Amino acid sequence: MDRQLPKRHDLAPLLKFKRPVLSPRERRLTAALTVEDLRRVAKRRTPKAAFDYTDGAADGEITLARARQAFADVEFHPSILRDVSEVDTSREVLGKRVSLPFGIAPTGFTRMMQAEGEVAGATAATAAGIPFALSTMGTTSIEDVAAADPGGRHWFQLYMWKDRDRSMALVDRAAKAGYDTLLVTVDVPVAGARLRDVRNGMTIPPTLTPRTVANAIPRPAWWFNFLTTEPLAFASLDSWSGTVADLLDTMFDPTVTYDDLTWIRDQWPGKVVVKGVQSVSDAARLAELGVDAILLSNHGGRQLDRAPVPFHLLPDVRREVGDATEVWVDTGIMSGQDVVSAVAHGAHFTLVGRAYLYGLMAGGREGVDRMIEILSGQIERTMRLLGVRTLDELGPEHVTAMRRLGPVG
Ligand SMILES: Cc1cc2nc3c(=O)[nH]c(=O)nc-3n(C[C@H](O)[C@H](O)[C@H](O)COP(=O)(O)O)c2cc1C
């Protein structure tokens, strides 16, 4: 082999110095290529109690693990030789166009995860052309979210409390503030057993104990934001200091039934979605009642452990309810591939909870932007690789959901 000294004009094209990224936040977020990466950054930057509150689920966390596994176990079936130079990820959801087939799920205590909280979620969602759902347990008020994000599509999530008048006062405020959809959550007759929170002694707001102070030392940015922004409180509820489980059990009403749902629907001028449906027969009953959408969900595994995988319920529910009622799904979505699988399996729309919060904890508003960018890139690429150009072209022929577990006998 003959050797020669490298010449300057041969070396020049190889030397590609990248423009240095000065903002540490931007550097962190650009380096995150997946939602799992955002989760790792989030974990480093967030006190343990707040991170575990987000990351954790109920009891042995079996429900959540199975829901994520179900997406991992999908087999895709691509079609070849299609022109996929252009793909369209938009669709009509409850009568209005959204640019991507996912929205931001309602989550409580969001300013505790990161001080920018719900405003970061709502503004990032609107910038991307997707809806944002505000929780009853939100830490930014109904009106403040609307004011901070004018023109955005906002949904309000309702927990029915023992005090019906106060619940309905919130519904009224949401209607007045221009929220167009009510998500009625029906899977919390009582709080799930969130063991990580019990073990961490999680309280709202977080208390300063020797343990939390020690945990705070490597996470100064979170604490600085926490201590120098508006005190953490429920924006829509009276102040509370105690454990989350105690709060939920004090507020939530285990007597709520289908009749209450009909009553709520009659009070609300916009669309109604029932969140937390977990069986074909309940879905059929809701479709008959005429709700606008059914959200198959087990609350991200935070309620009943060993609950059905919502993704697996999709084909049977779709068959049962027909096309008049939109069928949505959440729980376990961590990638665009998961969203595409859900749509191909029959979901009209999906919601993401933790993926959003990992983005938020990793980098506030820009972190949520990055989460949406990651998911939308994965959705587009997966559609192209499957040979489809629109969401309507995605169908059961594109996915096989493999089951590790099946009923005995
Ligand atoms: C930290 C956290 C708080 C939540 N708070 C609420 C809530 O206040 N109301 C509600 O209906 N669902 C709540 N959820 C459930 C989400 O709306 C959604 O169903 C779930 O996160 C979907 O699963 P995923 O996290 O795997 O995407 C919460 C979820 C998380 C992770």
PDBQT file of the ligand as one rigid body, heavy atoms in Angstrom, charges set to zero:
ROOT
HETATM    1  C1  LIG A 501     -48.373  12.800  36.470  1.00  0.00    +0.000 C 
HETATM    2  C2  LIG A 501     -49.711  12.475  35.883  1.00  0.00    +0.000 A 
HETATM    3  C3  LIG A 501     -50.830  13.148  36.314  1.00  0.00    +0.000 A 
HETATM    4  C4  LIG A 501     -52.087  12.855  35.773  1.00  0.00    +0.000 A 
HETATM    5  N1  LIG A 501     -53.190  13.570  36.165  1.00  0.00    +0.000 NA
HETATM    6  C5  LIG A 501     -54.383  13.318  35.583  1.00  0.00    +0.000 A 
HETATM    7  C6  LIG A 501     -55.515  14.113  35.904  1.00  0.00    +0.000 A 
HETATM    8  O1  LIG A 501     -55.444  15.046  36.706  1.00  0.00    +0.000 OA
HETATM    9  N2  LIG A 501     -56.693  13.821  35.298  1.00  0.00    +0.000 N 
HETATM   10  C7  LIG A 501     -56.820  12.784  34.386  1.00  0.00    +0.000 A 
HETATM   11  O2  LIG A 501     -57.911  12.537  33.860  1.00  0.00    +0.000 OA
HETATM   12  N3  LIG A 501     -55.742  12.035  34.043  1.00  0.00    +0.000 NA
HETATM   13  C8  LIG A 501     -54.545  12.283  34.621  1.00  0.00    +0.000 A 
HETATM   14  N4  LIG A 501     -53.455  11.538  34.256  1.00  0.00    +0.000 N 
HETATM   15  C9  LIG A 501     -53.598  10.491  33.215  1.00  0.00    +0.000 C 
HETATM   16  C10 LIG A 501     -53.338  11.067  31.825  1.00  0.00    +0.000 C 
HETATM   17  O3  LIG A 501     -54.350  11.959  31.439  1.00  0.00    +0.000 OA
HETATM   18  C11 LIG A 501     -53.254   9.952  30.764  1.00  0.00    +0.000 C 
HETATM   19  O4  LIG A 501     -54.415   9.175  30.801  1.00  0.00    +0.000 OA
HETATM   20  C12 LIG A 501     -52.022   9.062  30.957  1.00  0.00    +0.000 C 
HETATM   21  O5  LIG A 501     -50.912   9.802  31.363  1.00  0.00    +0.000 OA
HETATM   22  C13 LIG A 501     -51.706   8.319  29.656  1.00  0.00    +0.000 C 
HETATM   23  O6  LIG A 501     -50.635   7.460  29.819  1.00  0.00    +0.000 OA
HETATM   24  P1  LIG A 501     -49.097   7.813  29.448  1.00  0.00    +0.000 P 
HETATM   25  O7  LIG A 501     -48.586   8.644  30.597  1.00  0.00    +0.000 OA
HETATM   26  O8  LIG A 501     -48.445   6.498  29.368  1.00  0.00    +0.000 OA
HETATM   27  O9  LIG A 501     -49.125   8.587  28.161  1.00  0.00    +0.000 OA
HETATM   28  C14 LIG A 501     -52.203  11.829  34.796  1.00  0.00    +0.000 A 
HETATM   29  C15 LIG A 501     -51.055  11.156  34.366  1.00  0.00    +0.000 A 
HETATM   30  C16 LIG A 501     -49.818  11.476  34.893  1.00  0.00    +0.000 A 
HETATM   31  C17 LIG A 501     -48.609  10.734  34.383  1.00  0.00    +0.000 C 
ENDROOT
TORSDOF 0
